[in-house]
Amino acid sequence: MSLGPLVVCFDLDDTLVSEREYVESGLRAAGAVLDRELAGGEPAGAWLVERWRRTGERDLFQQLLALRGAEAARWLPRLVAAYREHRPALAPRAGAVPALRALLAGGHRLALLSDGRVEVQRRKWEALGLSLPFAPVIFTDERGRAFWKPHPWGYERVMAAHPDAAGFVYVGDNPAKDFDAPDALGWTTVLLEHEENLYPADAGRRPRHVLRGFEALVALAAELCAGAAPARDLSRTPPSGTRT
């Protein structure tokens, strides 16, 4: 890779922020609606979170409504709306902000490319409150579900916004969709491992690099910029960023 600044483009869920944290926030918001208007049993939010942590089941609202003897046709749309429309209290993952600042200090540029319902993703992004220059910030749902990853549209928009970039890096978590398009476009692909990630790291196209910890990402960007980083598996790199 030629010398010069990179554009480091991040996924949002389970990359910059914990998707698990968001899911549990939404379950508590939905449970609060039920508790306010249909009392009975243990707090609904606590039940939903505990059940989700234990089983990962997707029909939790239906299960809870059945337990409370509530009519699903009436209550289910309200619970789903409460989940999707709540304003979460989220924080960037540990180490993310110092790493982002270090990338900027190294002359690199930041971008964001994320799937999901656009109104939900915007609320997540706003909740993070990152006062850092991400450009562009792309939510693929702005154009429609057909343009979610692995469609190349979002990646091509990032490239068009930075015609003078020396190279592009995509940092994501989901091998089933995150890496096919950027690989085909000549990007460097990075899976950022975390023990709370919801998607298995081996369920799809393998990225060029597997990292554990944001410090390792900063080190990789420096090596790529200098043209000195071979594709290798850094999944055993400890959070300190030192290499094995």
N, C-alpha and C positions, 0 to 999 in steps of 0.2 A: 504494500500500500504506500502511496506517495506521501511525502512529508506534508504536513499541514493540519488544519483543524478538522475534527470529525463532527458529524451530527449524530448524537446519541439519542435515539428515539426510544421512549419507554412505553410499555403497556401500563395500565393503571391497576387493575385488580390482581392481587397476589404478586405484584411487582413493587409498586410504590406504596401500596396500602394493602392491608389484610382483607381479603374477601370474607373470611370468617367473621371478622369484626363487624363488617357491614351486615352480613346475614343475621347475626345475633341482635344487632341494633334494630333491624327491621322486624324481627320476631317479637321483640319487646314492645315495639310501637303497635303492632297488631294486637298483641295481648292486652295492652292498655285500653284499647277500644272495647274489647269484649268485657273487661273487668268493670269498666264504667257503666255499662248498660245491661250486662247479663252476669250478675254475681253468682258465685257458686264454686266451691272447690278451691284448690290452691291458686295463687296468682297465675293467670294465663301465660304471661310472658316467660315466667320462670319454667313453667311446664314445657312450653315450646322449645326454649333453648336447651333444656336438659335432654329432651327427646331427640332434638336434632344432633346434639353432640354425641349421643349414644348410638343413633341409628342412621343418621343422614337421610332419612326418608323425606320425600317431597310432598306428601299429602298430609302434613301435620295439621293444617287448619281443619281439614275434613275430620281428622281423628278427634281433635279437640271439640269441635262442634257436636260430634256424635256423643262424646262423653257428657257434654252438658245438655244434651237433648235439644239442641238449637237447630233451627231450620237452615240447612246449608244454602238453599237458593236465596235466602234473605241475607245471611251473614257472610258467606264466602266472598262475594264481590267487595264487601266493605273491608274485610281483613286483607285481601290482596291489595286494595287501593291504599290502605294504611301502610302496608309494607313498602310498596313502590314509591309512595309520595312522602315518606317521612324524611326529615332532615337529620342525617346521621352526625354523630360526633366522632370524627375519625382523626387519626394522627398518622403521619408518614411512618413507615417501618423504621426501626432502629438503624441508624447509620445512613439513611437515605439523604437527609438534608446536607450533612457534611460532604458526602460524596458528590452530590449535585454541585455544591459550591466549588469543590475541588476540580470538577470537570470544567466548569466555567473559568476558573482561575488558570487552567491549563490551555485556554483558548478554544475550547470545544463549545459546541452549541447543543441545546436541549430541545427536544420535541416530544409530543405525546400522541399516541395512536391507540384508541381503545374501542372495543365493541360494547354492545349492551344498549338497552333503551336509552335514548339520548337524554331524556329528562332526568333519569336516574343517574347516569354518568356525570352529567353536569353538576348535580347536587353533591356527588362524591368529590368531584374536583374542587368545587367551591368550599366544601367542608375541610379539605386539606389546608387551604390557605397558604399555598406555596407562593411567596413573593419573589419568584425567580423567573427569568425570561424563557419560557417555553414557547417556541414558535416553529411550526404551527401546532395548535392543539386541535386534534381531529377526533371526533366521535363518528365512527363510520355510519351509525344509524341516522345521521343527518341526511344521508342520501338514500338510505333504505336497507332493509335486511339483506338484500342480495349483495351488498357491498361490504358486509362484515368480512373479517378475515376468514379464510385465506385469500379473498379477492385482493388483487394488487392495487386497487384504487387508492387506498389510504397511503401506502408506501410511495406511490408515484407522486402524490400531492406533496409529501415531505421532500422528495427529490426536487420537484419543481420549485419549491420555496428556497432551496439552497443550491443553486446551480454552480456555485464556486466551491462547494465542499470537496475535501480530499477523499472522503469516504463516509459511509453510513453504517451505523450499528443499531440493531434492534434488540432490545432487552425485554424478554417476556417470560411467561411461566407455563404456557400450554402448548406442548409439542404437536397436538392434534391440529392446530391452526396457525400458530404464531410465526413459523419459520419457513414455510414453503415459498411464499411470495418473495420475501426479502432475499432468500438464498438465490432464487431465480434472477433477481435483479442485481446480484453481486454484492449484497450487503454482508457484513459480519453479523452472525446471529449468536445471541447469548441467552442461555437459560439461567436465571438467578434462583438458585435453590433456597427453599425455606421449609422448615419442618411443618408449618401450618398450611402450606399450599394445598389447594383442593384437587388439583389435577396431577396425576402421576407423571414423573419426569421422563418416563420412557414410553409414553403412549402416543407416538407419532414420529415425525421427522426429527432426527437428532440435530441440535444446533451445533455450530462449530465449536462453541465453548460452553462449558457448564461451570458456573461459579457459585461459591458460597460466601456471601458477604459483599457489601458494597465497596469496601476498600479494594477487593480484588478486581472489581470492575474499573476503578480508577487506574489501577496499575495496568490492566489490559489496554485501556484507551491510550495510555502513554506509550506502550509497546507498539500498538497498531500505528500510532502516529509516526513513530520512528521506523516503521517497516520491519519490526523485529519480533512479531508475535506469531508463532506457528499455531495452527489449530490444535488444541489439546484439551483434555478433560481436566478441569480444575475443581471438580465436585468435592474433592477432599480438602480443599483449601479452607482453613479455619477462619472464623469471623475476623481475626486480626488482620487478615490479608496476606500473611506469610505463606509461602508456598511449601508444599510437601516435597 
